[in-house]
C-alpha cells in the first residue's frame, strides 16, 4: 500500500512539473498581455564635454624612405631683389658598375650512382657514372667539376657549380 501511495505522489509531481513547463512555453503565444513601452527620459547635456584637439607639427623629410635618395627641394632665391622661388637640384652621383664577363654556365652532366664499398672507418669508395665513364670516387674528391659531398646507402650528395643535388641509387 505504501508503494502505491508513493507512486501516486510521484506521478502527480511529474505531471505538475510538465504542466508548468507547458504553461511557460504556451503562455508566450496565447496568453500574452500587451507590454506597455515606457520611455525613460534622461537628461544628458552634450555641451558639458569639450573635446580638446591635439595639435602637432609635421617635419619635412630629407630623404625618400623607399628609394633611399635625397629629395630635391625648392629654396628661396637671394638674387635679384624679387621674392621668386628658384629650384635647386642636387646631383646625386650615379654608381657605375663594370660589366663582368658572364661566367661559362655548365649544365649538370648525366650522373648515375651504382653503390659504395665501405672499408674501415669512414673510408667509402663510391661508384659514379659521370657522362659515359664510370669513376671510383671518395668523399671530397672531384671528377669533371663534380664534387662528392656526402655518402648514404641509397643516395649521394654531389655539388657542381656551387649547386647541390642528391642522386638516388639505380
Backbone torsions as a table, in degrees:
resi	resn	phi	psi	omega
1	UNK	NA	-39.2	-179.4
2	UNK	-64.9	-34.8	-179.5
3	UNK	-68.2	-35.9	179.7
4	UNK	-67.0	-39.5	179.4
5	UNK	-66.9	-40.3	179.3
6	UNK	-64.3	-40.8	178.9
7	UNK	-63.3	-40.1	179.7
8	UNK	-65.9	-43.6	179.5
9	UNK	-63.0	-44.1	179.8
10	UNK	-65.1	-39.1	178.3
11	UNK	-64.3	-42.8	177.7
12	UNK	-64.0	-39.1	178.1
13	UNK	-63.4	-45.6	179.6
14	UNK	-65.1	-41.6	177.0
15	UNK	-62.7	-38.2	176.9
16	UNK	-63.9	-42.6	178.1
17	UNK	-62.9	-46.8	-179.2
18	UNK	-67.8	-32.9	176.3
19	UNK	-64.4	-41.3	178.3
20	UNK	-64.1	-43.7	179.8
21	UNK	-63.0	-43.2	179.9
22	UNK	-65.3	-40.3	179.1
23	UNK	-62.9	-44.5	-179.6
24	UNK	-63.8	-38.8	-178.0
25	UNK	-71.5	-42.5	-176.2
26	UNK	-82.4	-20.4	-178.3
27	UNK	-69.1	-21.0	177.8
28	UNK	-67.3	-33.2	-173.1
29	UNK	-97.7	-38.5	-171.7
30	UNK	-103.4	-36.8	-172.8
31	UNK	-106.5	29.6	-174.3
32	UNK	-81.9	138.4	175.4
33	UNK	-99.4	152.2	179.7
34	UNK	-69.1	130.4	180.0
35	UNK	-90.2	124.8	-179.6
36	UNK	-83.2	127.3	-179.9
37	UNK	-83.2	122.1	177.8
38	UNK	-104.0	127.4	179.0
39	UNK	-93.4	124.4	178.9
40	UNK	-88.8	127.1	178.9
41	UNK	-99.1	120.8	177.9
42	UNK	-119.4	139.8	178.4
43	UNK	-99.3	118.9	-179.1
44	UNK	-134.3	123.6	-177.3
45	UNK	-100.5	114.2	-179.3
46	UNK	-76.4	-20.0	-175.8
47	UNK	-77.7	-11.1	-179.6
48	UNK	-71.3	-31.1	-178.2
49	UNK	-95.1	123.1	177.1
50	UNK	-111.4	139.4	179.7
51	UNK	-97.1	121.4	177.0
52	UNK	-91.3	128.3	-177.1
53	UNK	-86.8	139.8	178.4
54	UNK	-94.2	123.4	-179.6
55	UNK	-114.2	147.8	177.0
56	UNK	-152.1	164.1	-176.2
57	UNK	-112.1	132.8	178.1
58	UNK	-86.9	131.0	178.3
59	UNK	-89.1	151.3	177.3
60	UNK	-77.0	142.2	-179.0
61	UNK	-92.6	134.5	-176.7
62	UNK	-88.0	-15.4	-179.5
63	UNK	-143.7	157.4	177.3
64	UNK	-80.0	119.0	-175.7
65	UNK	-70.5	-19.8	-177.7
66	UNK	-90.7	-40.7	-178.8
67	UNK	-94.1	-12.0	-179.6
68	UNK	57.5	44.1	178.4
69	UNK	-124.7	155.9	177.1
70	UNK	-73.1	141.3	179.6
71	UNK	-83.8	149.9	177.0
72	UNK	-94.1	125.9	-178.3
73	UNK	-120.3	154.3	175.0
74	UNK	-93.0	133.8	179.7
75	UNK	-121.4	158.8	-179.2
76	UNK	-72.3	142.3	-179.1
77	UNK	-91.9	137.7	178.1
78	UNK	-97.6	-1.2	-177.6
79	UNK	-92.9	144.9	170.3
80	UNK	81.1	10.1	172.3
81	UNK	67.7	-10.3	179.4
82	UNK	-86.2	172.6	178.5
83	UNK	-105.7	32.8	-178.7
84	UNK	-70.9	165.6	179.5
85	UNK	-112.8	125.9	178.8
86	UNK	-104.5	146.7	179.2
87	UNK	-95.3	125.9	178.9
88	UNK	-107.0	125.2	179.7
89	UNK	-110.0	129.8	176.2
90	UNK	-95.2	134.5	178.3
91	UNK	-90.9	122.2	178.7
92	UNK	-94.1	123.3	-178.3
93	UNK	-63.7	134.5	179.9
94	UNK	-92.4	127.3	179.8
95	UNK	-78.8	126.2	178.0
96	UNK	-102.2	137.0	179.1
97	UNK	-114.4	141.2	178.5
98	UNK	-81.0	129.6	-179.0
99	UNK	-70.9	121.5	179.8
100	UNK	-84.0	151.2	177.0
101	UNK	-69.5	134.1	179.2
102	UNK	-65.7	135.3	-179.5
103	UNK	-71.8	148.2	179.1
104	UNK	-71.0	118.5	-177.6
105	UNK	-90.2	120.6	178.4
106	UNK	-105.6	136.2	177.4
107	UNK	-81.8	156.3	178.9
108	UNK	-64.6	134.4	175.6
109	UNK	-75.6	165.8	176.8
110	UNK	-74.2	122.7	-174.0
111	UNK	-120.9	136.6	174.1
112	UNK	-129.4	139.0	-179.7
113	UNK	-111.8	122.0	-174.7
114	UNK	-110.8	0.5	176.3
115	UNK	127.6	-176.6	-178.1
116	UNK	-143.9	160.4	176.4
117	UNK	-121.4	123.7	-179.2
118	UNK	-104.4	118.6	178.3
119	UNK	-128.2	106.2	-179.6
120	UNK	87.3	-163.4	-178.1
121	UNK	-82.9	113.6	173.6
122	UNK	55.3	24.5	176.3
123	UNK	-105.7	88.9	-173.3
124	UNK	-109.8	134.8	177.6
125	UNK	-109.7	124.0	-172.9
126	UNK	-111.9	139.1	176.3
127	UNK	-97.5	111.1	178.7
128	UNK	-120.3	140.5	173.0
129	UNK	-105.8	110.5	-179.9
130	UNK	-109.4	115.0	-176.2
131	UNK	70.7	-117.6	-179.6
132	UNK	-111.9	4.6	-177.4
133	UNK	-118.9	147.0	-179.5
134	UNK	-97.9	133.4	-177.7
135	UNK	-125.4	146.1	170.5
136	UNK	-99.2	116.3	-171.3
137	UNK	-123.8	139.8	173.1
138	UNK	-101.7	164.9	-178.6
139	UNK	-61.6	129.0	179.7
140	UNK	90.2	-6.8	-178.8
141	UNK	-83.6	150.0	-177.5
142	UNK	-112.2	136.7	176.2
143	UNK	-136.0	116.0	179.3
144	UNK	53.6	40.1	179.7
145	UNK	82.5	0.5	-178.7
146	UNK	-101.0	125.6	-177.3
147	UNK	-112.8	131.3	177.8
148	UNK	-85.8	118.3	-176.7
149	UNK	-96.7	-55.9	-176.0
150	UNK	-132.8	150.1	-179.5
151	UNK	-123.7	128.8	175.0
152	UNK	-123.3	171.1	-179.5
153	UNK	-66.3	-40.3	-175.6
154	UNK	-106.3	-2.8	-177.1
155	UNK	-159.6	166.8	174.6
156	UNK	-133.9	152.8	175.5
157	UNK	-108.0	123.6	-179.8
158	UNK	-123.8	154.9	176.5
159	UNK	-126.6	143.9	-178.4
160	UNK	-147.8	121.9	-177.1
161	UNK	55.2	45.1	178.1
162	UNK	63.3	18.9	173.8
163	UNK	-114.0	144.1	-178.6
164	UNK	-113.4	142.2	175.7
165	UNK	-139.0	154.0	175.1
166	UNK	-110.1	123.9	-178.1
167	UNK	-105.1	125.7	-180.0
168	UNK	-87.3	156.2	-178.8
169	UNK	-72.8	139.6	173.6
170	UNK	115.2	NA	NA
